[in-house]
Amino acid sequence: MEILKRLRLLKPYESVDAWYLDGFSPCKNPELWSEELLNNIHQTCHTDTTFSTYTSSGFVKDNLRKTEFNFHKD
């Protein structure tokens, strides 16, 4: 089952404290980094929620910006 079909699994989560996504290369697994999925994840966040990932591709950064995530690279 593709990831976008699993979005309904996020519905029970109204307030997540931390997210870590490790979807390997965005070019090999683009649905994990889609604007639609990141937007659904963002809806589960509160003011102090953290989000971590190993990837730093431009595609992922653009979709994080579009979904109103604030981020920085360490």
Helices and strands as residue ranges (DSSP letters): G 3-10, E 16-21, G 30-33, H 35-42, E 45-53, H 58-66
